[in-house]
Amino acid sequence: MKFETPAGINPIDQLKVIGKPTDRIEGPLKTTGTAKYAYEHNEAVTNPAYGYVVGAAIAKGRIKAIDQTKAKAAPGVLAIVTAASAGPLKPGQFYVDRLLAGPNIDHYHQAVAVVVAETFEQARAAASLLKISYTKTKGAYDLTAAKDSAPLIKQGPYSPPPTTNVGNFEGAFASDPVKLDETYTTPDQTHAMMEPHATIAKWDGDKLTCWASIQQINWGVRDIATVLGIPKENIRLISAFIGGGFGGKGTVLSDIIAASLAARAAGRPVKVTLPRPLIANNTTHRPATIQRVRIGATPDGTITAIGHESWSGNLPGGISETATASTQLLYAGANRFMQLRQAVLDLPEGSAMRAPGEATGMMALEIAMDEMAEKLNMDPVIFRIKNDTQEDPEKPGRKFSSRKLVECLKTGAEQFGWNKRQAKPGTVREGQWLIGMGVASAIRGAPILKSAARVRLSREGIVTVETDMTDIGTGSYTIIGQTAAEMMGITMDKVVVKLGDSTFPESPGSGGQLGAASSTSGVYAACVKLRESVAKSLGLSIEKAEFVDGKVREGNRSYALGDAAKATDLVVTDEMTYGNLSEEYAQDTFGAHFVEVGVNRYTGEIRVRRMLAVCNAGRILNPKAARSQVIGAMTMGVGSALMEELVVDKQVGFFVNHDLAGYEVPVHADIPHQEVILLDDVDPTMSPMKAKGIGELGLVGVAPAVANAVYNATGIRVREYPITLDKLIDKLSVNG
């Protein structure tokens, strides 16, 4: 099925199942511990061995020698795999990192060996006996030092042009009577998902099966084939349940390659999990940025010039952190300048992390908007509303398919009690606490990609859906089940959903806030085809047939749905593809975040007291799951604002705090009551589902809302994330 014109009325619009706050259909499996994650598929393999990945002990240089003598003689050791023994290995087609290095070392903790033994403990013990000697070379680890020589990014499939110009930015900014020119920084961050990267690999002749924790099955099969140099058709990849990913498990990383190579060397299935202290430096992360934002306006608050420049770093050929993405679309302004530069750094690879580009870019832009509102003596909400636009500001005439940013801001302001905010910072006190409120807009792209599904109807009236879509805790199982139930006129208990297997029809997987809209649209297409098969089997007109309450009706004729499959199961496969509506319309999601904080005037401790998110993301397929996604993202935003920072040792070249003891993320005590308002909306330009993603929208804007609230509480403007008490305490006044 091809979607080329805006959707009209269709079976999804009945909203008997879609749009209802439905419990997770896989919830009982997860809460009882019977959902099997990658490392737990023990029934699928017999007599597995265990692999332990050894990471490089230097950040840049070369391996001189690996003495394996003691390790090979250790109890239980079956094999030791290095780049020298593994055979030719290529980088994948998304990540640029070499997943088993040697002799050259590109970054600290890059995998250099896999030790395979009968037990995990034996593999770990033997790994410590490897004697690896290195020759160190000088590396680049400091973004600030590399900033001035960083070249423009190279435009690629995942990045915009390096520079965009609209109008005459420099001239307009120079002549603007009110202007702002500030620099903001965001640190390196790690995904810190609950489930570590893990894989079980098994060879049957030249056929490879991997049970892995990976977000995008199709990319995974492609990249395993590329790295190992084997045919795609010889690979089966299974990822039925994933304990979080945030972009960090997008495709193939060292655990999958290590397990595959180890299983081949040992002649047995091998289980590999990356220990937590290895993950931060061995896998990918969100790269640090340095951002310059310039805004010029007339005294009435009309933005006439807006400029955003960003610098980040990566391994050679790595994708860029597109921090200017939000600024290109969010606010009006006739004169615009955006630029992205990327330095080569010898740190672990920077890549996708929840809302890549928008999350970091908004951390700068939305503080700048607050600073500009103060210069203009305007309320920050009113300033944002005044500069709203209903068309792409870089492409006048290209309208947004749906944009309710103003409604988000107004609804949030009313619900949050914004009118009680004091414009003068540092004036509201409760005992030793300074109280402040902050706001930030939110925008996140709404991509949608081709997705396929197979649906099967049994004589019992059970509909089984199969697609290689993954569920990373986002509720994919449930919304896919809801889609099939709505389309076929049945209840959720009559639907079976099977995901995360490369033998199923291909979806784009989980990532980029595209999973929900894309995968459900593929299921919609398959169900349309199944409805046609049912009608034909029963001798009914597909144009007149109604699918209601487990029955198929036309006039006074009525059949149980399963009657269509009495002779044999009805099985159909279809996919949803797209025309050029995404070029005709700017398709994005919008929101507003409101935060209240308390800052201790003696210690500088920051406590988030209240949070509200108002979201405009098309049709909400499952309000319960959507709210869960948003509050999880809001929690992550608090971490970005106040805690999360991978600290770089600029002499040695690695992230110092590479475990969950030293890398701080929010816990229950850090998070107050969170409220979410989901605006009623549909977007017929997206697909017949009229839905968009929402999980990343819930993050974008949270950190600057916290930052703006801290400023309102204290009068201290911090432009360097995270906002920790050491950046406040010397400036706090305890008198008065």
HELIX and SHEET records of a PDB file:
HELIX    1   1 PRO A   11  GLN A   14  5                                   4    
HELIX    2   2 GLY A   27  THR A   31  1                                   5    
HELIX    3   3 ALA A   38  GLU A   40  5                                   3    
HELIX    4   4 ASN A   42  ALA A   44  5                                   3    
HELIX    5   5 THR A   69  ALA A   73  1                                   5    
HELIX    6   6 ALA A   83  ALA A   86  1                                   4    
HELIX    7   7 PHE A  120  ALA A  127  1                                   8    
HELIX    8   8 LEU A  143  ALA A  146  1                                   4    
HELIX    9   9 LYS A  147  SER A  149  5                                   3    
HELIX   10  10 PHE A  169  SER A  175  1                                   7    
HELIX   11  11 ILE A  217  LEU A  228  1                                  12    
HELIX   12  12 LYS A  232  ASN A  234  5                                   3    
HELIX   13  13 SER A  254  ALA A  266  1                                  13    
HELIX   14  14 ARG A  276  ASN A  282  1                                   7    
HELIX   15  15 GLU A  358  LYS A  375  1                                  18    
HELIX   16  16 PRO A  380  LYS A  386  1                                   7    
HELIX   17  17 LEU A  405  PHE A  416  1                                  12    
HELIX   18  18 TRP A  418  LYS A  420  5                                   3    
HELIX   19  19 SER A  476  MET A  488  1                                  13    
HELIX   20  20 MET A  492  LYS A  494  5                                   3    
HELIX   21  21 GLY A  515  LEU A  538  1                                  24    
HELIX   22  22 LEU A  561  ALA A  565  5                                   5    
HELIX   23  23 LEU A  581  GLU A  584  1                                   4    
HELIX   24  24 PRO A  623  LEU A  642  1                                  20    
HELIX   25  25 HIS A  668  ASP A  670  5                                   3    
HELIX   26  26 VAL A  702  THR A  714  1                                  13    
HELIX   27  27 LEU A  725  LYS A  727  5                                   3    
SHEET    1   A 5 LYS A   2  PHE A   3  0                                        
SHEET    2   A 5 LEU A 570  TYR A 578  1                                        
SHEET    3   A 5 SER A 451  LEU A 457 -1                                        
SHEET    4   A 5 VAL A 463  GLU A 466 -1                                        
SHEET    5   A 5 VAL A 495  LYS A 498  1                                        
SHEET    1   B 7 VAL A  77  THR A  82  0                                        
SHEET    2   B 7 ALA A 111  ALA A 117 -1                                        
SHEET    3   B 7 ALA A  49  GLY A  55 -1                                        
SHEET    4   B 7 VAL A 270  THR A 273  1                                        
SHEET    5   B 7 ALA A 198  ASP A 204 -1                                        
SHEET    6   B 7 LYS A 207  ALA A 212 -1                                        
SHEET    7   B 7 ILE A 235  ILE A 238  1                                        
SHEET    1   C 3 ASN A 104  ILE A 105  0                                        
SHEET    2   C 3 GLY A  61  ASP A  67 -1                                        
SHEET    3   C 3 LYS A 131  LYS A 136 -1                                        
SHEET    1   D 5 THR A 163  VAL A 166  0                                        
SHEET    2   D 5 ASN A 335  VAL A 344 -1                                        
SHEET    3   D 5 ILE A 303  ASN A 314  1                                        
SHEET    4   D 5 THR A 289  ALA A 297 -1                                        
SHEET    5   D 5 VAL A 178  THR A 186 -1                                        
SHEET    1   E 5 ARG A 429  GLU A 430  0                                        
SHEET    2   E 5 TRP A 433  GLY A 445 -1                                        
SHEET    3   E 5 ASP A 588  ASN A 600 -1                                        
SHEET    4   E 5 ILE A 606  ASN A 616 -1                                        
SHEET    5   E 5 HIS A 673  LEU A 678  1                                        
SHEET    1   F 3 GLU A 546  VAL A 548  0                                        
SHEET    2   F 3 LYS A 551  GLU A 554 -1                                        
SHEET    3   F 3 ARG A 557  ALA A 560 -1                                        
SHEET    1   G 2 VAL A 648  ASP A 649  0                                        
SHEET    2   G 2 PHE A 654  PHE A 655 -1                                        
END                                                                             
